[in-house]
Amino acid sequence: MSAVRHNTRSPNKNTLLKVVILGDGGVGKSCLMNRFVSNQFDEHSFHTIGVEFLNKDVEIDSETYTLQIWDTAGQERFKTLRTPFYRGSDICMLTYAVDDKISFKNLQLWKNEFLYYADIKENAQFPFIVIGNKSDVTSEEREVTQLEMEMWCNENSITSCIETSAKNASNVHEAFKMAVQHWLRLENRADRNEPHIDDTVDLTKKSTANRTSCCIATGDE
Ligand SMILES: Nc1nc2c(ncn2[C@@H]2O[C@H](COP(=O)(O)OP(=O)(O)OP(=O)(O)O)[C@@H](O)[C@H]2O)c(=O)[nH]1
């Protein structure tokens, strides 16, 4: 499986994207999915066992994308139930809770687990997005700053991150939209680099590959 799949979009057909949400148990993965898909929030959400998925359409630049969102069980004891579902993912949301430093420190483990079980080469470009959920908590309860999130992303070459609250619906829609936009950037880049059969290669010309740089967005777009 390639890290970024070749674009097969056609004008009348929705693009189906598999989005997997990973992170420690209790950071709010199920609540994020339910807020996004059904605009509902459950104060007493139960732990997920294995995986669950829901579909939701998003529109970006007049194109519709169907997101197949996979909510996984964050607890260690469910590892063998969740990891078989990583393969074929188009987007990975690495999630922590801003009032839980350990869940933030564990992002590295989640990233590694995803790369391993999705069978993606370490150095391949893959659309990861980091989500700091529970941004509604008080400043006394907060254990991870936005700056710490941005620094971690920089160190890990992740260009998209955002703080959300599934509870008060802040930035939830934006997070999923940002994830698709990130996927599109990599997809378009892969398209540009795709050689065409009738291309003539000028070996005397130096490469001027026009790499777009993307920036971290941490608030409303
Ligand atoms: N304050 C606050 N609480 C939240 C938010 N999102 C989720 N919660 C609460 O956090 C708890 C865990 O939420 P879940 O969505 O079940 O967490 P999860 O990451 O899916 O957990 P696992 O299924 O065990 O992996 C629940 O009590 C939610 O009500 C949020 O944005 N803010």
Ligand as a Chemical Component Dictionary entry (heavy atoms), coordinates in Angstrom:
data_LIG
# 
_chem_comp.id                   LIG 
_chem_comp.type                 NON-POLYMER 
_chem_comp.pdbx_formal_charge   0 
_chem_comp.three_letter_code    LIG 
# 
loop_
_chem_comp_atom.comp_id 
_chem_comp_atom.atom_id 
_chem_comp_atom.alt_atom_id 
_chem_comp_atom.type_symbol 
_chem_comp_atom.charge 
_chem_comp_atom.model_Cartn_x 
_chem_comp_atom.model_Cartn_y 
_chem_comp_atom.model_Cartn_z 
_chem_comp_atom.pdbx_ordinal 
LIG N1  N1  N 0 -14.451 18.302 29.212 1  
LIG C1  C1  C 0 -14.489 17.509 28.158 2  
LIG N2  N2  N 0 -14.737 16.201 28.306 3  
LIG C2  C2  C 0 -14.748 15.420 27.189 4  
LIG C3  C3  C 0 -14.527 15.930 25.891 5  
LIG N3  N3  N 0 -14.589 14.914 25.024 6  
LIG C4  C4  C 0 -14.840 13.813 25.737 7  
LIG N4  N4  N 0 -14.961 14.097 27.047 8  
LIG C5  C5  C 0 -15.242 13.161 28.141 9  
LIG O1  O1  O 0 -14.146 12.271 28.260 10 
LIG C6  C6  C 0 -14.605 10.967 28.589 11 
LIG C7  C7  C 0 -14.059 9.958  27.589 12 
LIG O2  O2  O 0 -14.583 10.221 26.282 13 
LIG P1  P1  P 0 -14.555 9.134  25.111 14 
LIG O3  O3  O 0 -14.985 9.806  23.855 15 
LIG O4  O4  O 0 -15.286 7.910  25.505 16 
LIG O5  O5  O 0 -12.998 8.777  25.084 17 
LIG P2  P2  P 0 -12.231 7.764  24.099 18 
LIG O6  O6  O 0 -10.964 8.406  23.717 19 
LIG O7  O7  O 0 -13.134 7.338  22.988 20 
LIG O8  O8  O 0 -11.944 6.522  25.084 21 
LIG P3  P3  P 0 -11.679 4.956  24.702 22 
LIG O9  O9  O 0 -12.927 4.466  24.020 23 
LIG O10 O10 O 0 -11.455 4.300  26.027 24 
LIG O11 O11 O 0 -10.474 4.889  23.845 25 
LIG C8  C8  C 0 -16.136 11.036 28.632 26 
LIG O12 O12 O 0 -16.546 11.176 29.967 27 
LIG C9  C9  C 0 -16.464 12.290 27.846 28 
LIG O13 O13 O 0 -17.663 12.879 28.274 29 
LIG C10 C10 C 0 -14.275 17.343 25.766 30 
LIG O14 O14 O 0 -14.064 17.911 24.680 31 
LIG N5  N5  N 0 -14.262 18.070 26.929 32 
# 
loop_
_chem_comp_bond.comp_id 
_chem_comp_bond.atom_id_1 
_chem_comp_bond.atom_id_2 
_chem_comp_bond.value_order 
_chem_comp_bond.pdbx_ordinal 
LIG N1  C1  SING 1  
LIG C1  N2  DOUB 2  
LIG C1  N5  SING 3  
LIG N2  C2  SING 4  
LIG C2  C3  DOUB 5  
LIG C2  N4  SING 6  
LIG C3  N3  SING 7  
LIG C3  C10 SING 8  
LIG N3  C4  DOUB 9  
LIG C4  N4  SING 10 
LIG N4  C5  SING 11 
LIG C5  O1  SING 12 
LIG C5  C9  SING 13 
LIG O1  C6  SING 14 
LIG C6  C7  SING 15 
LIG C6  C8  SING 16 
LIG C7  O2  SING 17 
LIG O2  P1  SING 18 
LIG P1  O3  DOUB 19 
LIG P1  O4  SING 20 
LIG P1  O5  SING 21 
LIG O5  P2  SING 22 
LIG P2  O6  DOUB 23 
LIG P2  O7  SING 24 
LIG P2  O8  SING 25 
LIG O8  P3  SING 26 
LIG P3  O9  DOUB 27 
LIG P3  O10 SING 28 
LIG P3  O11 SING 29 
LIG C8  O12 SING 30 
LIG C8  C9  SING 31 
LIG C9  O13 SING 32 
LIG C10 O14 DOUB 33 
LIG C10 N5  SING 34 
# 
